[in-house]
Amino acid sequence: MSAHARRVDGRDAALRIGLGAIIAYVVLACGLAWLVALPLWLGEGLAAPFAPVLLPVMMYTPAVAVLIVMLVMRPVPRGQRLRFLGMWPLRPASRVIWMSVISLFGTVAVVVLAMLIAIAFGWMKADFIGLSGFEETLRGAVPPGTELPPAFVLVAAQLASLPVAAATVNALAAFGEELGWRGFLVPALRRYGTWTALLVSGAIWGLWHAPVILLGYNFGRTDILGVLLMVGGCVAVGVLFGWTRLRSGSVWPAVFAHGALNAAAGLPMVFRAAGTPLDPAFSIVLGISGWIACAIVIVILLLTGQFREQPALARRGPGSAPQAPLPPAS
């Protein structure tokens, strides 16, 4: 039997999620996000003093939606839930660990690549030596006359702490989203094909951000264009996050990738030249430069066959009804 046949046969036994459970999850995740963001809409928007508290809470609405669907609709047998969501067991451990390390540092590299693309296309002017933009921002954030360490010392400390922040506090905040989008939705949609799962889950992830994007979050735009930019960014990044999920069989590499994205996303602000504009639509990793950077990485993964190897994410329980075969991975 060929390796391809063995892979497809292994996936034939995979547990399949009904369309009703998928729709229920999406409606719940998006509805809960709007509910959490409602006080911002009724108040001062992102300027509200409680906004820094509500935003992390909103990040956990996908996890709450998964919990509700699992307990009420029971699309996954009890003994298979942690495995289906990619939380446990962490086997083979070496694969999960290495994929997590690659995801963390690889995501930072994608952010840097996006910044370099923005510079190359003239969408951003950088000052890597004097760090004038960073110093300008810093001076505007402290009272006049405040003594500050040299900018390069602060930037060096920030860069050195970036992997730690990505793997700890940022990963903890990202877990709520990743449990929903890559833990549940990607494997649930995989029955329709690998690329359908990756692209559709990314688009839904982008639309889920609408409650805060329409308030000016990320892109400073309060119209449909801001939402479309976010959808584009989430599709591009979501393909890479989804690949880590399918390639490793675990949700943890995607959690660390998301933590790294949030930790490193502000790098263009650190290295911009003073007095120059920085349009997030073109310059940040979720903007157009990021789409290009992600496309480059995706093409490399495709050419090296990295989308073909996908371990089984869960199995049918002994009492489960027979299910039709899954389509082979693209």
N, C-alpha and C positions, 0 to 999 in steps of 0.2 A: 504493500500500500504506500502511495506517495505521501510526502510530508504534507502537501496541500490537502490531500484527502483526509489525512489524520486530523488536521486542524479543523476542517469543515465538520467531520464526524463529531469531534469534541464539542463543537458549537451547536450541533443538532440537539444535544442533550441539555442545552442551556435553558434556564428558566425564563419564560417570556412574561412580560407585563402587559395586561390588557390596556386597550386604548382609553377606557373609562378612568383607570387609575392614573394614567399619564395626564389626561385633561384635568382631572381633579387636582393633581399636584400643581400644575401650572396655574390654575385659577386660584388656588389657595396661596401659593407663593406670591403671586402678583397682588392679590387682594390684601394680604397681610402687610405687604410693603406699603401699599397706599394707606392702610389704616395706621401704620406706625408714623408715616410722613404727614398725616393729616394735621397734627398740631403745627407743623411748619407752615403749611398752606393757610391755616387760620391765623397765624401769628406773623412773625417777622421773617419768615423764610429761613435761609441758611444763616442769617444774622442772629437768629434767636439764641439766647444763652444756652438752651438745652439741646441745640442741634448736635454738638459733639457727642452727646449721650444717645440721641435717637439714631444717628447714623450707624453706629455699631450694632444697635438693637435690630435695625432693619436688615443688617447682614445675616442675622440668624433666622429671618423669616423662612428662607428655603428649608432650613433644618426642621423648623416647626411644622412646615407643610409635609415634609417626608414623614415625620413622626405621626401626624394625624392620619395620613393615607395608610401607613403601615398598620396602625392600630384599628382603624375603622374598616378599611376595604380589604386588608390582609392580602395584598397581591403577591407577597413572598412568604413562604412557610416560616414559622418562627425560628427554626434552627438554621435557616439560610440567610437571615436578614443581614447580619454583620458581614458575611462573605459577599452577598450581593452588593452591598453598599461600599465594599472595598475597605472596610475598617479592620477586619480580622478574618482569618489568621494572616500574619505577616510572613507568608511563605511564597517562594523561597526568600529568606531574609536578605540575602546578598542582592537580589534583583530590586527589592523594594528600597533598600538603602542607597544603592547606586543610582537608581532612577530619581530618588529624592534629592541627592546631591546634584545630579545633572539638572534637575528641574530648578533648583534654587539658583545655582550659578549661571545656568543657561538662560534663565529669565532675565537676570541682570544684564547678561551679554546682549539680549534682544533689545532691552531698553537703551543700552549704549549704542547699539547699531542703529536704532531708530533716530537717536540724537545726531549721529554722524550723517545719516541720510538727510535729515533736516538741514544740517549745516551745508552739505554738498549741494542741495537744491536752493539754497539761499533763503530758506524759511526761518533760519535762526542764525544769529551772529554770536559766536562764542568767544570767551576770554579764559583760556585754560591756564594762563600764566598769572595774570594779575587778579583774576577772580573778581573783577570790578562789579559785575551784576550781583553776585552774592553779597559783597560788601555793601552795595547800595541798598539791597533789601534788608540787610541786617541793621544798617544805620537808621532805616525808616521804622524799625520795630522796637528801638530802645530810645529812652530819653536822650536829648542832646547832651553831649559832654561825657557820656558814659564810656569808660575805658573798656576796650574789647581786645581780646587776643588777636594776633594776625589772622587774616582770613584763611590762609593756607593751613594753619593749625586746626581751625574749626572744621574745615572741609576734610582734612586728613582723618580727623577723629570721626567725622560722620561716615566717611567711606569705610573705615575700619570696623565700625559698629554695624554696618549695613547687613552683612550676613547673619549676625546674631539677632538683630531686630527682625529680619525676615523670617527666621526660623522659630522665633518665640512669640512676641506680642502680635506681630502682623499675621503669623500663621494661625494663632489662636482666633483672631478676628475673622480670618478668611475661612476658617473651618465651617462656619454656619452656611456660607454660600456653597462651598465645595461639596459638602455632604448632599446638598440638593442637586446642583447642576452636574457635577461629574460623578458623585456617588450614586445618585438615583437616576437622573434624567438620561445621561449618556447611555448607560447599559440598558435602560428601559426602551430607548429608541433604537438600539442597535439591531433589533429585529427587522428594521426597515433598510439596513445597510449602514456601513461604517460612516460614509460621508454624509448621509442623511442625518445620522445621529449627531455628528460633530457640528454641522452647519445649522441645523434646526435648534439644537440646544444652545448654541452661541447666540443665535438671533433672539431666542426667548430670554436668555440671560441679559442681553442688551436692553430689551423692552422692559424687563423687570426694574431697571434703573430709572425709568421714566419719572417717578414721583420726585426724585431729587435733581435729575438732569433738567427738567422743566423749570426748576428753581435756580438754574445757573451753575449747578455742580459740574466740575471737570472742564467744561468748555466755555463757561460764561455766557451761554446762549439759553434763552427761555422759550425757544420755539421748537418745531418739529425737526429742524435741521440738527439741533443738539442731540435729539433722540436718535436720529439716523446715524450721526457720527458715532454715538455710543454703540449702536447695534453693529456698525462696521468694525469698530475696535474689538467688541466682544466676540464677534465671529472669528476675526483673525487670531486673537489671543486664545479664544476658546478651542480652536482646532489644535493648538499646541498643548493646552491643558488637557483636552480630551485624549490626545495621543498618549500622554503620560499615564492616563487612567487605563486605557486599553492595552498599552504595551506592558504595564507593570501588573495589571490586575488589582491594583490598590488605589485608594483615593488619596493616600498620604503624599505622593509626589505632586499631585495637583494642589494640595493644600500648601505645600512649601513653595510651589511655583507662584501661587496667588499671593502668598506672604511676601515673596521677593518682588513681585510686581508692585505691590503697594508701598514697599519700602524704598524701591529705586525709582518710582515714577517721577519724583521731583528733581531728578538729576539735571534736566534742562534748565531749571530755575537756578541751580547752583552754578552752572557754567556759562550762562548767557552773559553777553557783554552789557555793561551799564548803558542805560539810555536807549536800548533797542527793544522793540516790541517782541512779544513771544505769543503767537497765536496757537493755542492748544490744538485747534483743528488740524494743524500741520506738524506741530513740533513734539507733542507728547506721544507715548507709546500707543495710546488708544486712538490717536489721530492718524492722518494719512501716512506720515513717515513710519509709524508703527505698523500700518497695514503692509507697507512694502517690506519692512524688516521681517515680519512674520511670514510673508509670502516666500522670501528667500529661504528661510529655514524650512518651511513646509516642502518646497521643491527639493531641497537637499535630503530631507527625510524620505520623500517619495522615490528619489533616484537611488537611494541606498536600501530600499525595500523595508523601511522601518514600520510602515503601516500594515504589513502583512502578518506579522507575528502578534497574535492576540490570545492570551491564555483565557480559558473559560472563567467567567466571573461568578457563576453560581450554577447549581444543578437543580433539576426537578426533584421534589421529595418523592418518597416511595409511593405515596398515595395520590400523586398528581396525575391529572389527565394527560394523555398523549398530546403532543404539540407539533405543529408543522415545522419543518426545518428552517433555520435562519438562513438568509442569503449569505454567500461567502463574502469575506472581507475584500474590499477593493484593493 
